[in-house]
Structures are given as C-alpha cells and as structure tokens.
Amino acid sequence: METKTPQIYDKIREQFDTGPYPRIPIETSPKEQIINLYYHNLVTAYYRRNKQVISTQGRIILDAGCGSGFTTLTLAEANPGAKIVGIDLSSKSLELAQKRLEYHGFDNVEFHVLSLEDLPKLEIKFDYINCDEVLYLLPDPVAGLKAMKAVLKPAGIIRANLHSSLQRVFYFRAQLIFKMMGLMDENPGEIEVDIVREIFKSLKDGVQLKQKTWNSEKENDDQYFMMNYLFQGDKGYTIPEMFAAIADANLEFISMTQLKQWDLMSLFKDPKDIPTFLAYSLPEISIEDKLNLFELFNPKNRLLDFWCGNKEENQTIKPPQEWTIDDWKKVKIHLHPQMKASVVVEELFECINQYLYFPIDKHLPLTQEQILIKNNVAACLYPPLLESPKPIDFLAKRWQRLYPENPITGEATTEEQAFKIIRDLAIGREAFGEILLEL
Ligand SMILES: C[S@@+](CC[C@H](N)C(=O)[O-])C[C@H]1O[C@@H](n2cnc3c(N)ncnc32)[C@H](O)[C@@H]1O
C-alpha cells in the first residue's frame, strides 16, 4: 500500500489488528435498533437533501474504514437490495467483518484491505459512503474526503464525522500526558492500559482531568482506554474546520446527521423569548455560524457528524409550510421505511387496537422529548401508509370516514377540514422525521 505517512498508518493498523473495533459479539443484530437503522438508511440522507424518496434496491454502498463490521451490518440491514463494500487498513478487522455479514446471511458484500486514500483503485462508484469514526485519524481529512469524492456517484452522499476538539478537549489532554510518558510510542496494549488505569485510580477524585474523563463503569473496559486515553492518530476539529475541510474537498455540506442534537434554540429556557439582540441576528446567520455557536455554548456532541455530497446547482426546495393547495394535491405522503420494522408495527397496532397513545419516540428517538402520537392520528395515518405512499386526498377521506362528526357540536367533518387536519399533521410529522413528503 502506498501512503505518504506510513508510520502513523502502521500504528493505526497495528492498533486495530490487535483490537478490532467495535467489540460487538458476532450474533448481535441491529434489526431492532430502529434509530441506528434510520440514520444508516440511504432514504434518510437522500430525503434530507432532495426531498425525494428513493429505493435502496441495487444501490452500491461503501463502508470506508468498516472495522469489525457492525456498522457494515447495519448498512446491509437498513438498505435492502443494496450491494455493500467494506474497506479497512486492518486485515484482522476485515476478517471479523466478513464473518459477521456471513453470519447474518448477507452475501451481496465484499471486503478489501485498502487505505481510504487508495479508494479509486477499486474502480467502483458509490451511491452512499459511510465513513464512521475514521476521518479524524487521517493525517489530512481533506485527502480522505477527496478520495471518497473520487468514487462518489454525482448524486451520491457521504456520511462522515470528525471528533470535536471542544467536547473532547480533556481526552486530548490525557493523550498528551500518555504521549509524554512514552505509552504511545509503540502500539499500546494491556500493559499500557494497566498503567493508565493505575494512574487514574491513584489520582484524587477532584483532579480536573479525572473528573472530566474517568468513568468508573468503564474501569475494566480496555477498549474504552484504547479509544480514548491511548488512541493513536486521534485529533479534534471545530465546526469552522469541518466546513473548511468539506469545501477544500470541493464538496457541499448537506446537514448534520442528528439535527435535533444541534438545535441552537433548544439551549434557551424559552426559545420564544430570547434576548432581542439574538432574536434579530440569529435568523440571519449561516448554518455554519449557528452550528458553531451551538458548539461554543454547549460542546456536548463528541462527533461532528455530517452528510455531504457533490456540489449541486442551487435547487431551492420550498418547505411544506409554503406549499399551495395545488402543490398539496400532487404530494405523495410516505412512511419512512424504518417505521415498517416488525417491532414498531406490532406496538403500533397494539396501541391502535387498545385506543392508547403510540410512543413513537421509543422507536424513533429523533428528539430528546417524549412524543406520543394520539390514537386517532395513528389510526388514520399509519395503517394505509404501511402499505404504500398515499396522496393527501386519500388520507383526508379516511379521516372523514373514521371521524365523521365533531364530538362536541355533532357537525359533520367537511372535506376541507379533513384536508387541513391531514396537511397540518403531515407538516408536523415531517419535521419529526417519520413522514416523508414528496412533491
Ligand atoms: C474507530 S474504528 C471505526 C470502525 C467502524 N467504522 C465503526 O465505526 O464501527 C476506525 C477504523 O478505521 C480504520 N482506518 C483508519 N485509518 C484508515 C485509512 N486511512 N484507511 C482505511 N481504514 C482506516 C481502522 O483500521 C479502524 O478499523
């Protein structure tokens, strides 16, 4: 393998040959981890960018730096009919990944021992590239992004992430200490982990570094030590650095993957009553500035986790709030495919049958808040959408049939009222993420 900085690559390869990541038993299935599947489903990313619902059938997906393959398996489960390719520097990790995918019955999969920078050698173009927990290890993340761009189809999407320098500042400080002590000169192993453990245990609890990084529940978890205190090649980035890297690779930022975790307004006691200075300036500032402000106020996210893609002509997509009645008549209302998982459907039907609220946040926790869907809403929307996407008229008529009159006045539900109810519900649910609206 040709690389410009073989020393650090050798260290990284050795680290992951000795301890492939993640250490998840081969039998563990992500089938019931709906939120995990949701974010690894190409439909989610593609909809976020284009407001269109695509089929995963026949798509080609790359897991770049796939490690022991749990995310590769998640990608395979989340994207039925897609071909999955995994690459990694560490052949030991790939052996595990290969076994994992075989164990779970996936055969449309291939693995290659390959460095990210050498991706073009594969001569395959991808619809989606997942690069999870890898980019921050590269000497130059821009080179990694460029290599992925070189094998990305024109409308393809890359999901990647960088460590946050602000959130992780204390771990970087710990790494400096253990570098000074020579524990990271060679590939750290059990001996080095034991030394780190002993040092932390010997420190007073009030010592800042211990307060900020030590987790007694992880005291015996060697991988936690390796991936935090002794992580070879680990580096941190800020939001402006992340945006600069994306631009330098001639790519375009699409969005943070977990939008709700980056909601600036969620930091205020009362988002409707923020200081006037902010109320005037915030709506005007760029997405980059909003994310940067969020991080400066509250660096709680370990990963700067984002989707990006090739630059596109500015196609302005009108938000559903601005659609006219005629627009709405053309809209196809979809249920996100991950809502069709049997564990979700079983609970949904149970709630509908028993006239209970449906706790959607239990399956699709896209916000920190508890979200209970009213029984009448769940009963009207979900059963037909589980079968196929529907036009608004179909759902409005169903609403009229199910709830023909106002329970207080006894007046008949009009077509217009039902249409408006479904439209408002669709807008609200779309913002949450389980309903997709295709115009
Ligand atoms: C922290 S693990 C992440 C594994 C997997 N993506 C996940 O999130 O579960 C990082 C992986 O990236 C691989 N890696 C690091 N640098 C790489 C490079 N330049 N090219 C290919 N793989 C690399 C390592 O060997 C390791 O398996």
PDBQT file of the ligand as one rigid body, heavy atoms in Angstrom, charges set to zero:
ROOT
HETATM    1  C1  LIG A 501     -12.631   3.641  15.280  1.00  0.00    +0.000 C 
HETATM    2  S1  LIG A 501     -12.606   2.401  14.052  1.00  0.00    +0.000 S 
HETATM    3  C2  LIG A 501     -14.198   2.620  13.321  1.00  0.00    +0.000 C 
HETATM    4  C3  LIG A 501     -14.753   1.350  12.729  1.00  0.00    +0.000 C 
HETATM    5  C4  LIG A 501     -16.156   1.487  12.132  1.00  0.00    +0.000 C 
HETATM    6  N1  LIG A 501     -16.210   2.481  11.098  1.00  0.00    +0.000 N 
HETATM    7  C5  LIG A 501     -17.158   1.817  13.206  1.00  0.00    +0.000 C 
HETATM    8  O1  LIG A 501     -17.463   2.994  13.415  1.00  0.00    +0.000 OA
HETATM    9  O2  LIG A 501     -17.638   0.900  13.864  1.00  0.00    +0.000 OA
HETATM   10  C6  LIG A 501     -11.560   3.103  12.822  1.00  0.00    +0.000 C 
HETATM   11  C7  LIG A 501     -11.286   2.130  11.690  1.00  0.00    +0.000 C 
HETATM   12  O3  LIG A 501     -10.730   2.870  10.615  1.00  0.00    +0.000 OA
HETATM   13  C8  LIG A 501      -9.665   2.144  10.042  1.00  0.00    +0.000 C 
HETATM   14  N2  LIG A 501      -8.784   3.121   9.373  1.00  0.00    +0.000 N 
HETATM   15  C9  LIG A 501      -8.077   4.103   9.937  1.00  0.00    +0.000 A 
HETATM   16  N3  LIG A 501      -7.425   4.816   9.000  1.00  0.00    +0.000 NA
HETATM   17  C10 LIG A 501      -7.750   4.266   7.815  1.00  0.00    +0.000 A 
HETATM   18  C11 LIG A 501      -7.406   4.550   6.473  1.00  0.00    +0.000 A 
HETATM   19  N4  LIG A 501      -6.616   5.545   6.168  1.00  0.00    +0.000 N 
HETATM   20  N5  LIG A 501      -7.933   3.776   5.508  1.00  0.00    +0.000 NA
HETATM   21  C12 LIG A 501      -8.763   2.750   5.804  1.00  0.00    +0.000 A 
HETATM   22  N6  LIG A 501      -9.132   2.425   7.062  1.00  0.00    +0.000 NA
HETATM   23  C13 LIG A 501      -8.625   3.169   8.057  1.00  0.00    +0.000 A 
HETATM   24  C14 LIG A 501      -9.038   1.437  11.235  1.00  0.00    +0.000 C 
HETATM   25  O4  LIG A 501      -8.281   0.328  10.841  1.00  0.00    +0.000 OA
HETATM   26  C15 LIG A 501     -10.271   1.062  12.061  1.00  0.00    +0.000 C 
HETATM   27  O5  LIG A 501     -10.760  -0.215  11.745  1.00  0.00    +0.000 OA
ENDROOT
TORSDOF 0
